[in-house]
Amino acid sequence: MMRWVAALLTVIAAGGCGREPSPATYPLSGQILAIRADTQEVLIRHGDIVGFMPGMTMPFKVRDPRLLEGRTAGDLITATLSVTDEAAWISALTSTGHAPLPADGPREFPAATGISLLGPGDPAPDTELSAADGSPVSLTASGGRVTAMTFIYTRCPLPEFCPLMDRRFAEVQRAVPR
């Protein structure tokens, strides 16, 4: 009998290994502004996602590309946002109508245009920014010290975006000798 119980517990424990944790789910409603079927993304202008985040416009991943089939920019939608500690995605998407695209917002995915990225060892441009207290901060007037900075995001709880950047910056901070 004890062997049977031990075997059963082993099977139950093994069945739980490697599974992704059950996601938290949140209903959202909004309007599709653009679709990128090749990257399985949809740009949605949405209202408040109650208990999760305020309304805004942002891209969302879909895991099932069939959710994007037959959808077009301008579609009014209801959806389910699924979120784990590691990922967020639209897991259900239903069209509820269609409306003209808003004149006051993006109609395509945001793109970094006109930006030249620095390479390793490139000097920082002589750019002045403002510190949290409003005082000026110059990237080139650091007295030979390396300057690193990040931004604080107050409206972005999705794990692949702002929290991920914050975690990566903390890793860099821990790796830099003091």
Backbone bond lengths (Angstrom), bond angles and torsions (degrees), N, CA, C in turn:
res aa  C-N    CA-C-N  psi(-1)  N-CA   C-N-CA  omega(-1)  CA-C   N-CA-C  phi
1 M - - - 1.458 - - 1.530 111.02 -
2 M 1.360 115.78 -43.66 1.464 118.89 -179.84 1.518 111.28 -63.02
3 R 1.346 116.64 -35.99 1.468 119.82 178.27 1.526 110.29 -64.86
4 W 1.315 116.48 -40.74 1.467 120.75 179.54 1.528 110.60 -62.73
5 V 1.335 117.37 -44.64 1.466 122.21 178.69 1.520 110.02 -63.45
6 A 1.338 117.41 -43.91 1.463 121.14 179.13 1.528 110.56 -62.41
7 A 1.337 116.55 -42.38 1.467 120.27 178.80 1.528 110.86 -63.95
8 L 1.318 117.05 -42.18 1.464 121.37 179.23 1.528 110.72 -62.49
9 L 1.332 116.37 -45.18 1.466 119.68 179.14 1.528 111.57 -63.42
10 T 1.323 117.10 -37.17 1.464 121.07 177.29 1.525 110.71 -63.17
11 V 1.313 117.13 -44.55 1.469 121.40 178.97 1.523 110.40 -63.19
12 I 1.306 117.27 -43.58 1.472 120.70 179.62 1.517 110.34 -63.95
13 A 1.317 117.72 -44.13 1.468 121.49 -179.80 1.519 110.35 -65.32
14 A 1.329 118.09 -42.69 1.462 121.29 -179.81 1.522 110.75 -65.78
15 G 1.319 117.11 -35.35 1.465 120.25 179.24 1.507 112.53 -64.33
16 G 1.315 117.97 -27.45 1.463 120.92 -179.92 1.505 113.72 -85.97
17 C 1.335 117.87 -13.73 1.459 120.75 -178.21 1.521 110.78 -71.97
18 G 1.310 116.31 140.73 1.452 121.64 174.71 1.512 115.04 78.93
19 R 1.277 118.16 -1.22 1.457 119.69 179.11 1.516 110.22 -83.82
20 E 1.318 114.66 142.74 1.460 119.77 175.03 1.528 107.95 -72.08
21 P 1.340 116.90 140.02 1.455 118.01 178.77 1.527 110.99 -60.90
22 S 1.317 116.30 151.06 1.459 120.06 177.74 1.524 109.29 -61.72
23 P 1.324 116.39 131.30 1.468 118.32 -178.69 1.526 112.17 -77.62
24 A 1.323 113.96 153.14 1.464 119.41 165.85 1.527 105.54 -77.43
25 T 1.314 117.26 145.34 1.465 120.02 -179.39 1.520 110.12 -123.47
26 Y 1.328 114.48 144.76 1.461 121.54 -178.09 1.530 108.69 -137.12
27 P 1.317 117.50 131.56 1.465 119.15 174.23 1.523 110.07 -76.93
28 L 1.310 115.60 143.47 1.464 119.91 174.29 1.509 108.92 -140.09
29 S 1.315 115.61 156.06 1.460 120.64 174.76 1.509 108.14 -137.91
30 G 1.315 115.11 149.16 1.450 118.86 -178.37 1.505 111.42 178.06
31 Q 1.341 114.71 -151.51 1.458 121.56 -177.54 1.518 109.04 -134.67
32 I 1.322 115.54 134.63 1.466 120.82 175.20 1.519 108.08 -74.11
33 L 1.340 116.43 127.43 1.462 121.31 177.14 1.517 111.73 -101.69
34 A 1.322 117.42 -29.25 1.464 121.53 179.36 1.519 108.82 -162.62
35 I 1.328 115.21 158.24 1.461 122.09 179.07 1.518 108.53 -133.62
36 R 1.328 115.93 137.02 1.465 122.74 171.03 1.527 107.01 -121.13
37 A 1.314 115.36 90.76 1.468 119.58 -178.18 1.522 110.92 -63.14
38 D 1.350 117.97 -34.61 1.465 120.63 -176.71 1.528 112.98 -65.58
39 T 1.325 117.59 -27.60 1.476 120.76 178.13 1.529 111.75 -109.86
40 Q 1.329 116.23 6.06 1.462 122.50 179.26 1.524 111.66 55.83
41 E 1.348 115.65 50.61 1.459 121.82 179.45 1.517 110.38 -127.41
42 V 1.320 114.12 150.42 1.456 121.19 176.42 1.529 107.63 -135.20
43 L 1.325 116.35 130.77 1.461 121.91 177.73 1.527 107.15 -92.39
44 I 1.336 115.78 120.41 1.465 120.79 -174.60 1.515 110.10 -125.16
45 R 1.316 115.91 132.75 1.463 122.41 168.19 1.522 104.71 -94.32
46 H 1.345 116.23 110.24 1.464 119.52 -171.96 1.523 111.08 -121.69
47 G 1.313 114.02 158.95 1.463 120.70 173.55 1.516 109.50 -80.58
48 D 1.323 115.48 -175.04 1.460 120.12 178.70 1.529 109.98 -55.70
49 I 1.326 115.62 137.02 1.455 121.59 172.33 1.528 104.36 -99.38
50 V 1.315 115.18 97.45 1.467 122.40 -170.36 1.525 111.04 -53.66
51 G 1.313 115.24 129.10 1.454 121.33 179.58 1.515 114.51 80.31
52 F 1.363 117.12 3.01 1.455 118.45 -176.64 1.526 113.82 -133.89
53 M 1.325 118.05 -55.29 1.460 120.04 -177.42 1.528 110.79 -161.41
54 P 1.341 116.13 154.81 1.459 119.10 178.30 1.529 111.23 -74.31
55 G 1.316 115.35 166.36 1.447 121.08 179.14 1.512 111.88 -64.52
56 M 1.327 115.84 144.19 1.466 122.60 177.38 1.514 108.67 -169.07
57 T 1.310 116.42 -176.28 1.456 122.27 174.72 1.516 107.67 -113.48
58 M 1.332 116.35 126.05 1.463 119.17 -179.95 1.523 110.88 -160.44
59 P 1.339 116.33 159.52 1.468 119.66 176.28 1.524 111.04 -81.60
60 F 1.308 115.15 147.44 1.460 122.36 175.81 1.520 108.07 -129.91
61 K 1.315 116.83 143.34 1.455 122.44 173.42 1.527 109.13 -83.25
62 V 1.327 115.74 152.17 1.459 122.19 167.74 1.517 106.62 -122.17
63 R 1.307 117.51 139.24 1.461 120.26 177.93 1.522 111.21 -85.79
64 D 1.311 115.76 -28.96 1.461 120.89 -179.31 1.529 108.02 -104.27
65 P 1.338 118.33 105.81 1.469 120.30 -177.10 1.523 113.68 -60.98
66 R 1.339 117.13 -19.25 1.474 119.37 178.60 1.526 111.79 -64.46
67 L 1.342 117.31 -22.02 1.468 120.02 178.62 1.526 111.74 -63.23
68 L 1.327 116.74 -24.30 1.472 120.60 -178.32 1.527 112.84 -91.12
69 E 1.314 117.51 -12.48 1.460 121.11 -178.97 1.525 110.81 -62.95
70 G 1.332 116.04 130.30 1.461 121.46 178.53 1.514 114.38 78.86
71 R 1.299 118.20 -0.28 1.477 121.88 178.91 1.524 109.04 -89.65
72 T 1.331 115.90 147.41 1.463 121.44 177.24 1.524 109.79 -139.15
73 A 1.319 114.76 159.05 1.462 120.17 175.21 1.525 108.37 -57.96
74 G 1.307 116.43 134.11 1.462 122.20 -177.39 1.512 112.90 104.68
75 D 1.327 117.44 -17.13 1.464 119.52 178.93 1.528 110.42 -62.67
76 L 1.314 116.13 133.41 1.464 122.38 170.57 1.519 105.71 -86.17
77 I 1.332 117.13 137.58 1.457 119.56 -172.02 1.527 112.38 -139.47
78 T 1.318 113.69 158.20 1.451 121.59 160.99 1.520 104.24 -117.89
79 A 1.324 116.09 149.37 1.459 119.68 -176.32 1.514 109.78 -151.32
80 T 1.312 114.26 168.05 1.457 121.50 172.49 1.517 107.79 -117.49
81 L 1.330 115.77 124.04 1.455 122.10 175.52 1.522 107.19 -96.36
82 S 1.329 117.01 122.39 1.456 122.52 177.50 1.522 108.14 -104.84
83 V 1.343 116.34 134.15 1.463 120.98 -174.23 1.524 110.05 -136.57
84 T 1.345 115.55 130.51 1.463 122.26 169.24 1.528 106.93 -118.54
85 D 1.305 117.33 -176.55 1.461 120.33 176.65 1.518 112.00 -67.28
86 E 1.324 117.63 -19.92 1.456 121.61 -174.71 1.520 114.56 -109.75
87 A 1.304 118.72 -20.68 1.465 119.83 -172.59 1.525 111.61 -153.70
88 A 1.332 114.03 160.63 1.468 121.48 173.72 1.525 107.10 -141.07
89 W 1.329 116.31 142.66 1.451 120.22 -178.97 1.524 109.35 -159.33
90 I 1.316 114.33 158.19 1.462 121.04 173.73 1.527 106.26 -83.01
91 S 1.332 116.82 120.38 1.463 120.92 -177.51 1.529 113.00 -104.09
92 A 1.311 117.28 -12.36 1.466 121.91 175.52 1.525 107.13 -149.21
93 L 1.332 115.83 143.41 1.462 120.01 -177.21 1.527 108.45 -149.45
94 T 1.322 115.64 122.55 1.454 121.28 -178.54 1.519 109.42 -128.22
95 S 1.332 116.74 129.77 1.466 120.76 174.99 1.519 108.78 -79.12
96 T 1.339 115.66 135.87 1.464 120.66 179.46 1.519 112.04 -118.08
97 G 1.328 117.06 -1.64 1.451 121.46 -179.01 1.513 109.70 162.07
98 H 1.310 115.02 -166.20 1.466 121.02 179.87 1.521 107.71 -147.11
99 A 1.328 116.28 145.06 1.460 121.22 178.78 1.528 108.48 -147.14
100 P 1.335 116.73 156.64 1.464 118.75 175.94 1.531 109.98 -58.86
101 L 1.321 116.04 147.75 1.458 120.36 177.93 1.523 109.44 -67.50
102 P 1.332 117.56 144.17 1.467 119.93 -179.92 1.529 110.93 -65.46
103 A 1.304 115.52 145.54 1.469 120.53 -179.97 1.522 111.57 -80.55
104 D 1.322 117.58 -16.16 1.465 121.44 -171.89 1.515 113.98 -105.41
105 G 1.299 119.18 35.50 1.452 118.28 -179.18 1.508 111.97 -162.98
106 P 1.330 115.89 -179.33 1.462 119.56 -178.62 1.515 111.46 -68.24
107 R 1.311 114.31 148.43 1.460 120.67 174.70 1.515 110.59 -120.64
108 E 1.322 114.67 7.01 1.458 120.28 176.28 1.512 108.45 -148.19
109 F 1.311 115.48 169.40 1.456 119.87 -179.24 1.521 109.24 -65.46
110 P 1.328 116.27 141.16 1.462 118.74 178.24 1.522 110.06 -60.22
111 A 1.321 115.34 141.62 1.459 120.43 178.65 1.517 109.19 -134.89
112 A 1.285 115.36 143.23 1.457 120.42 175.23 1.521 107.34 -83.48
113 T 1.309 116.69 104.86 1.452 120.85 179.94 1.513 109.97 -116.02
114 G 1.327 116.29 148.48 1.454 121.35 177.80 1.515 112.95 68.70
115 I 1.329 116.94 23.50 1.459 120.76 -178.18 1.519 109.07 -113.76
116 S 1.321 116.34 130.69 1.460 121.35 173.90 1.514 107.83 -104.69
117 L 1.312 116.63 118.18 1.450 120.55 -179.85 1.521 110.10 -78.44
118 L 1.330 116.17 142.73 1.451 121.43 175.79 1.516 109.36 -79.78
119 G 1.314 115.24 147.00 1.455 120.21 174.48 1.518 110.04 -98.36
120 P 1.309 116.96 169.89 1.472 119.42 177.54 1.528 110.84 -56.59
121 G 1.303 116.22 129.82 1.462 121.56 179.16 1.511 115.41 86.21
122 D 1.346 118.22 -9.29 1.467 120.62 177.98 1.523 109.27 -67.67
123 P 1.332 117.19 141.22 1.471 118.35 177.07 1.527 111.15 -70.95
124 A 1.312 115.12 146.41 1.462 120.22 177.08 1.522 108.88 -71.04
125 P 1.317 118.52 142.42 1.463 120.32 177.08 1.526 110.40 -66.42
126 D 1.307 115.65 156.88 1.465 119.91 179.30 1.524 108.21 -78.51
127 T 1.313 114.98 81.96 1.462 122.43 -176.94 1.511 108.96 -115.78
128 E 1.327 116.00 134.10 1.464 119.45 177.35 1.516 109.43 -104.51
129 L 1.325 114.88 130.63 1.455 122.05 178.54 1.515 108.91 -118.82
130 S 1.304 116.04 175.21 1.466 120.88 177.37 1.515 109.64 -110.26
131 A 1.339 116.33 132.24 1.460 121.99 175.53 1.526 108.97 -74.97
132 A 1.314 116.22 172.19 1.466 121.42 -178.93 1.526 111.64 -57.28
133 D 1.338 117.18 -31.84 1.466 119.98 -179.50 1.527 112.68 -88.02
134 G 1.350 116.55 4.89 1.462 120.69 178.82 1.511 114.13 90.87
135 S 1.319 118.74 -9.07 1.462 120.80 -179.27 1.531 109.68 -73.65
136 P 1.338 116.79 149.06 1.463 119.49 -178.93 1.529 111.47 -71.64
137 V 1.326 115.24 144.29 1.458 122.36 175.97 1.522 106.74 -129.37
138 S 1.330 115.93 123.85 1.462 120.49 178.37 1.516 108.86 -104.13
139 L 1.316 116.80 131.60 1.454 120.04 179.15 1.522 112.11 -69.72
140 T 1.325 117.09 -28.36 1.460 119.52 -176.98 1.516 113.23 -93.88
141 A 1.314 118.94 -6.61 1.465 121.28 -178.69 1.526 110.61 -105.46
142 S 1.333 115.82 45.94 1.462 119.05 -176.18 1.517 112.24 -98.55
143 G 1.341 117.31 11.66 1.460 120.01 177.45 1.518 113.03 64.72
144 G 1.331 117.64 34.65 1.456 120.78 178.77 1.518 114.04 82.36
145 R 1.320 117.82 -2.52 1.464 121.06 178.21 1.528 109.86 -83.23
146 V 1.287 114.52 153.60 1.456 119.64 175.57 1.524 107.85 -78.41
147 T 1.322 115.76 133.73 1.457 120.48 178.54 1.523 108.52 -110.03
148 A 1.301 115.44 129.01 1.467 120.71 174.58 1.513 107.15 -130.01
149 M 1.322 115.81 146.34 1.463 118.90 -179.70 1.509 109.79 -148.03
150 T 1.278 114.73 159.69 1.451 121.64 173.65 1.514 107.22 -138.87
151 F 1.290 116.38 176.14 1.448 121.75 179.77 1.518 108.34 -116.98
152 I 1.282 116.58 151.80 1.451 121.58 176.56 1.523 107.95 -98.52
153 Y 1.308 115.70 129.80 1.449 120.91 179.91 1.517 108.32 -107.75
154 T 1.300 116.58 127.55 1.462 120.16 -177.48 1.519 113.06 -106.12
155 R 1.327 117.98 -6.20 1.460 120.36 -175.35 1.521 112.67 -130.66
156 C 1.311 118.92 28.50 1.456 119.80 -173.27 1.519 111.24 -138.23
157 P 1.319 119.19 87.32 1.459 120.45 -178.81 1.529 114.37 -89.08
158 L 1.339 119.08 -0.04 1.461 119.46 -176.89 1.522 110.81 -66.83
159 P 1.321 118.34 131.03 1.459 121.54 -171.13 1.517 115.19 -64.00
160 E 1.345 119.59 -24.83 1.461 120.15 -179.69 1.526 112.38 -86.10
161 F 1.303 117.75 -4.03 1.458 119.81 -176.11 1.520 109.85 -110.20
162 C 1.279 117.73 -112.45 1.461 123.31 -170.88 1.523 114.33 -57.93
163 P 1.325 120.47 -49.38 1.462 118.20 178.69 1.534 112.46 -60.06
164 L 1.331 117.80 -35.21 1.459 120.86 178.01 1.530 110.04 -64.84
165 M 1.326 116.89 -44.61 1.469 119.65 178.38 1.518 110.63 -62.21
166 D 1.312 116.93 -40.61 1.468 119.65 178.59 1.529 111.11 -63.35
167 R 1.344 117.50 -41.12 1.467 120.35 178.59 1.527 110.91 -64.41
168 R 1.339 116.85 -41.52 1.472 120.49 179.12 1.532 110.49 -64.57
169 F 1.300 117.09 -40.56 1.466 119.82 178.92 1.523 110.19 -65.20
170 A 1.306 118.42 -39.02 1.467 121.32 177.30 1.529 110.34 -62.80
171 E 1.351 117.37 -37.14 1.465 120.59 176.61 1.528 110.54 -62.29
172 V 1.333 116.32 -43.70 1.470 120.48 178.07 1.524 109.79 -62.35
173 Q 1.316 116.64 -44.60 1.464 120.25 -179.63 1.526 111.20 -59.91
174 R 1.321 117.22 -40.65 1.472 119.92 178.89 1.530 111.47 -68.50
175 A 1.344 117.22 -31.00 1.459 121.16 -176.37 1.535 113.09 -80.32
176 V 1.312 118.32 -21.78 1.470 121.23 -177.57 1.519 109.38 -79.79
177 P 1.353 116.47 126.19 1.470 117.72 177.58 1.509 110.86 -65.50
178 R 1.320 115.18 146.33 1.463 119.85 -178.17 1.494 110.89 -98.12
